Amino acid sequence: MITPYINFSGRSGEAIAFYEKALNGQDKRIMYYKDAPPNPDFPVPEAMQDYVLHAEMTICGTKVSFSDTQQGVVAGDMISLALSYPTVNEVTEAFNRLKDGGEVLMELSPQFYSRMYGWVKDKFGIGWQIICLE
């Protein structure tokens, strides 16, 4: 499954509310940075505690994901695609193929929300967030 993933720098909550109303979004779910277990490898600044770590909403039959990132975003360059695979092996293989000639944005590793997750920008500049659903 491929899911559009839109990143913001602190305005995700505002955008979600806007799209929910403007596009009749359904089944909204939001997790904030303050809800995540602490991780010394990825410290979250105090100012980001109320920012959106991950949100999902169905718009016109498609699940769309949102988050606020610690990296800056440029308007128009805020969308990546999320790939979901059932096994760690499939995640690893896709990640390794996509990173060839590209740039690793988040190294492939286990996360509290998934057995394996990584984020890579391919050689064409397309961002891919790859996650294990297992």
C-alpha positions in Angstrom: 0.0 0.0 0.0 1.2 3.5 -0.8 0.1 6.4 1.4 0.6 10.1 0.9 2.6 11.6 3.8 2.6 15.4 4.4 5.1 17.0 6.7 4.9 20.4 8.4 7.1 22.5 10.7 4.6 23.0 13.5 1.4 23.6 11.5 0.3 20.0 11.1 -2.6 20.4 13.6 -3.8 23.5 11.8 -3.6 21.7 8.4 -5.4 18.6 9.6 -8.3 20.7 11.0 -8.4 22.6 7.7 -8.4 19.5 5.5 -10.9 17.7 7.7 -13.4 20.6 7.2 -12.5 21.5 3.6 -12.4 17.9 2.3 -14.8 16.2 4.7 -12.0 14.1 6.3 -13.0 11.0 8.2 -11.6 8.7 10.9 -9.0 11.2 12.1 -6.3 9.9 14.5 -3.6 12.0 16.0 -0.5 11.1 18.1 1.6 14.0 19.6 5.4 13.9 20.3 4.6 14.1 24.1 2.8 10.7 23.7 5.9 8.9 22.5 8.2 7.1 24.8 11.5 9.0 25.4 14.4 8.1 23.1 17.9 9.5 23.8 18.8 9.0 20.2 16.0 11.2 19.0 15.4 13.9 21.7 12.3 16.0 21.2 12.7 19.7 22.1 10.3 21.0 24.7 8.8 23.3 22.1 7.7 20.3 20.0 5.9 18.3 22.7 2.5 19.4 21.4 3.4 19.0 17.7 2.0 16.1 15.7 4.2 13.0 15.7 1.8 11.1 13.4 -1.7 11.6 12.2 -4.0 9.8 9.8 -7.2 10.8 8.1 -9.2 9.4 5.2 -9.9 11.9 2.5 -12.0 10.8 -0.6 -11.3 7.2 0.3 -7.5 7.5 0.6 -5.6 7.4 3.9 -3.4 10.5 4.2 -0.8 10.8 6.9 0.6 14.0 8.5 3.3 15.0 10.9 5.5 17.9 12.1 9.2 17.3 11.6 12.2 18.6 13.4 13.8 19.3 10.0 12.6 22.4 8.2 10.2 22.0 5.3 9.9 24.0 2.1 6.4 24.7 0.9 5.7 22.4 -2.0 8.4 19.9 -0.9 6.5 18.5 2.1 5.1 15.3 0.6 6.6 11.8 0.7 5.0 8.5 0.1 4.7 5.8 2.8 5.3 2.2 1.8 3.9 -0.5 4.0 5.2 -4.1 3.9 4.3 -7.1 6.0 7.8 -8.2 6.8 11.1 -6.7 8.0 12.9 -8.4 5.1 10.6 -6.6 2.5 11.1 -3.3 4.3 14.9 -3.7 4.3 15.0 -4.7 0.6 12.9 -1.8 -0.5 14.9 0.7 1.6 18.2 -0.6 0.3 17.1 -0.4 -3.4 15.6 3.1 -3.0 18.7 4.5 -1.2 21.0 3.6 -4.1 22.0 7.0 -5.4 19.7 8.8 -3.0 19.9 10.2 0.5 19.0 8.5 3.8 16.8 10.8 5.9 16.3 8.4 8.7 18.3 5.2 9.0 16.5 1.9 8.9 15.8 0.7 12.5 13.2 -0.7 14.8 10.8 2.0 16.3 8.3 1.9 19.1 5.5 2.0 16.5 7.0 -0.5 14.1 9.4 -3.5 14.0 11.3 -1.6 11.2 11.1 1.9 9.7 13.3 4.1 7.5 13.0 7.2 5.4 14.9 7.8 2.2 14.9 10.3 -0.6 15.6 8.5 -3.9 17.9 9.7 -6.7 14.9 11.5 -8.2 14.2 13.5 -5.0 11.1 11.5 -4.0 10.8 10.8 -0.3 9.8 7.2 0.8 8.9 6.3 4.3 9.0 2.5 4.6 7.4 0.8 7.5 6.8 -2.8 8.6 3.2 -3.7 9.5 4.1 -7.0 11.0 
